[in-house]
Amino acid sequence: MRNTIRDSFGRAIRDLRISVTDRCNFRCPYCMPAEIYGEKYAFLPRAELLTFEEIARLTRLFADLGVTKVRLSGGEPLVRNGLENLGGLLSRIDGRDDLTLTTNGYLLAENAQALKDAGLQRNTESLDSLDEEVFKTMNGRNYGTGRVLEGIKKADKVGLHPIKINAVVQRGMNDHTIVDLARYFKGTGHVLRFIEYMDVGNLNGWKLDQVVPADEIIERINAEMPLEPVEQNYRGEVALRYRYVDGGGEIGVIASVTKPFCGDCTRARLSTDGKLFTCLFASQGTDLRGPMRSGATDDALRDLITGIWGRREDRYSELRSFATAQDNASKKIEMYQIGG
């Protein structure tokens, strides 16, 4: 069954991002600041998390409705035990042509082979800086870069290709390390992507003046390693693509703040506790876990998803005003609950 659904702006559903856990072993200030998410913070009890079987069932229904790309995220997905078992279930779903993982990489080296064997196709790792002190500050746990770099190496070795590395850029925090990071991955075959610091959630103290615009990021790198723009791989791709003029590979910039791409957004998000969110900046989602556990049929769940997506009119980044950016007044779901 394939019946691609569209929202009120005609945007099809193509991508499903699944948060498999709300827990994380990092405490990045822009996502889960340690002063709030301390040792006594109450994360979801296990009974409230979607089981792997429930995730697989919902993913199959989303695939029926047009989803072809599935991404596992968190929190940090690798802190959930047995993630390769979920990968095995998802890899067998018809209609899906991409299965990937976003991870901070700290636990990847010991899990990469099992994930590859289970059917995971590729992975994206977060690495905000190669500077040890900057990285320790930004992960909030005083961890060095060693295990993350080892995770990238192991993912490469087992064939989780292509590998993408994401770096959130925050002015005054790590923007002075942009060029060094680009130079390190140039020529490796990996795609480094810089992400403008976004106003996701309500607790990270986001300020507009901490955003380093995509154009500035590209200008800094281009000044030392000349770049030229590249066409998108497909409509709705989130990153603006550039390649090194000397053939040294490709980088990308995700410019949600300065160059919004809402018009081509095809992404749905499934939270750890089974709520469907139609925007990264949404304030609330729609419960799918409750109906599913109450005995809803596949047809009933498909109808529910179709209705939610059909009413979708999210354009947060396009509508973001300077006033909203400054006071960050609107309440939004936290990123660790629905993934990036």
C-alpha positions, 0 to 999 in steps of 0.5 A: 500500500502506497498512498503518499499524503500531503499537507495543507501546503502540498508538502508530501511526507517523506522522512520519519525521525524517531526518538528512541530515548529521551536519555543522553550521556552528554549534556550539551548546553544547547540541548540538555543543559546540565544545570537542568538535566541533572542526576535527579532529573526524571526521564520517562519510565520504561513503560512509557517508551514505545517498544521496538515492535510498536516503533516498527508497526508505526514505521510500517504505517508511515511507509504505507503513506509515503515515508521512504527515509527513516532516521533513529535519534534521541536523546542519544539512541545508543544508550537504549539497549539492543538498538540493533534489534530495532534496526533489524525490524525496520530494515525489513519494512517495504518501501523504505530505502534509507535507514540511518542513525544520528548519534553523538558517537561516544558509544558508536565504535562498540555498536557499529558492526552490530548496527550494520549487520542489522541493516543500518545503512549510514550514520550521522555523528555530532562533533562540534569542535576538535578543540579539546577544551571547547568540545568538553565544554560543549558536551557538558560532560568533560569528554574529549574527542577521542571516542567520537573520532574512534566512532567515526573511524569504526563506522567507516570501516564497517561500511556505514556510508556516507558518513556525515558529521554535524557541528552546531556553531555558536558564536563565542563558543566554537565559531573560531574552530570552524576552519580547523574542523573543515580542514580535518575532514577535507579529503576524507570522503565524509560530509561535514555539515555546520548547523546554525544555532537554533531556538529549539526548545525553551531551556538553552538560553538561545539568543539571536546574536549567538547565531553565526549565519551560514554565509559567514561560515562559508566565507570563513572556510572559503577564505582558506579553502575555496568553495563552490556551490553544488545543486541539491541532491533532492528537493527538500534537502536541508543542507546547502551544499558546497564542494572544494574547488580542488576536489577535496570533498563536500561540506554543507550548511543547515541554515534554519535561522537565516535561510528557512526551508519550511517550504520543502519540509517533508519531515515528521517526528515520532517522540519517545513516548509515541507522539507525532510532531509535524515540526521541530519547533512544535509546542505539542504533538498528537498521541499515537501510542494511546490509540495503538495500545487501546487496540486501534487497527492499522487502518484507524492509525493510518487515518489518524496520521493522514488527518494530522499531516493533512492539517499541517501548516507549520512554517515556524522558521519562515514566520520567525520574527525578530521579536520572537527570536529575541524573547523566545516566548513561544513554548516548544518541545525540547529537542531531545524528545523528538530528535534533531 
